[in-house]
Amino acid sequence: MSLRRRFALVTVTALVAVISTGIILIASFHRLVSDGRATAAGLAPDSQGAKQLQDLASLASWYAVLLVGTTSLLLLLVAVLTYGLRRDVLRPLQRLRADLGQVTDGNVQFPIGAAGPVEIAIVGADAEAMRRSLVTQLDLARAAQAGLAQDRPLVAAINDELATPTDAAASGYSLSGLRHAAEGVISGDWWDAVAVPGGRLGIVLADATGHGPAAGVSALRVKTATRLLLADGAAPRTIVSQLDRVFQDIDGRFVTLIVVVLDPVAGQLTWANAGHDVALLRRADGTYVDLEPTGPLLSRLSGNWEEHTVRFSGNDVLVVYSDGLAESLDEDSQPLTVAGIRNLLDAAIEVRGFDAELLAPQLEAAARARAAAWASDDLTLVVVSASG
């Protein structure tokens, strides 16, 4: 029920009660006066009883006049209160509602008034402060949206640079890789395949700390430097040592990275691992060689790195991945681990054979089916088979 109706109901109820009480009292006094006059008719005019009855009749008349006057004043007071309620409460509330309606309908630039009694004026002032805050937030949102539209080509360019291997098609090996970002389109993970002098192929997979544009910029710097060093024929150990210089002016960030150079003529694989996850080399007979870290990760702390060489030929398969794969959790919150990746790879080879272009999606699909929450971290996976 509205405030106006409640006030009207209370007013009518009070008037009915007062008028009813007055009518009952007036009727009672008139009856008393009538009975007194009848009694006085049997008394002597100058007697004490007749005089008292006359005084009572006069008092009853004055009371009737007072009751009528009081009722009239009460009606006047109700009228004044009703007018005051409409002027000081209901009309300011209606104006405030109309102003709020303007803002609700989308006209956020319409100012909300603060008129009426102090209490209503305070509510209006608070509503106006909220409107101004809303306008500020909308302006910031529009600016952010405009900035996003302006930055979209840059984001796409960074993502393309990180996603596209340089010389994957010219490798001479069976090779396939995939990359998924945990946030948006840019991730700190990337992989590359670069032609190395002497008919060799360089495979690089790196994981920069964090997600999003900041991690993407760090990853892009490392990838650019790695391409140049591989194209110049630098050895894996030399590449990692040279990349370490990139991080001497980057505060608080680090990268794990593995560099693998494949030599199809010698049938060899040479690698250097800067704090990255263990890469897996599966022999054709089902045994494994772990390409473990050969030095610390790349950071401002610097370090020393070694490189190692093993045989890579026939139906040998190389699997390089980021921690988004090994650390994916199942329904019991258990990570996949290196042993789990080996099991998935063995099962994939039984189904798909040694073709890397078939093994990579099969391995990802098996890992995804196992995981309770997929893509909670950037994920990159590269599979290379010597049987190209």
HUNOR-V519829 format. One line per field, one symbol per residue. phi: phi as a letter, one per 20 degrees, with the letter a starting at -180 (. if undefined). burial: + if it has 16 or more other C-alpha atoms within 10 Angstrom, else -. A space follows every 50 residues. Layout:
phi = ???
burial = ???
This chain:
phi = .ffffffffffffffgfffffffffffffffffffffffffedfgeffff fffffffffffffffffffffffffffffffffffffecfffffffffff fffffoefeffefcdnggffffffffffffffffffffffffffffffff egffffffffffeeffcffefndecbbbbcefcmddceeacbccfdgnme cddccccefncngfffffffffffffgffffenffgfffffffgffefdd endbcebcdcdddffemccdcccemegfeddeffenecceefgdrffeaf fmrccdccccfbamefcdcdbeffefefdefemdffmffffgfffgffff edmdfffefgfffffffffffecemfbgccbcccdfee
burial = ----------+------+---+--++--++-++--++--+---------+ --+--++--++--+--++--+------+---+--+---++-++-++--++ -+-----+--++++++---++-++--++--++------------------ ----+--++-+++++--+--+-++++++++++--++++++++++++---+ ++++++++++++++++++++-++--++-++--+++++++++-++-++--- --++++++++++++----+++++++++++++++-------++++++++++ -+--+++---+++-++++++++++++++++----++-+--++-++++++- ---+++++++++++--++--+--+--+++++++++++-
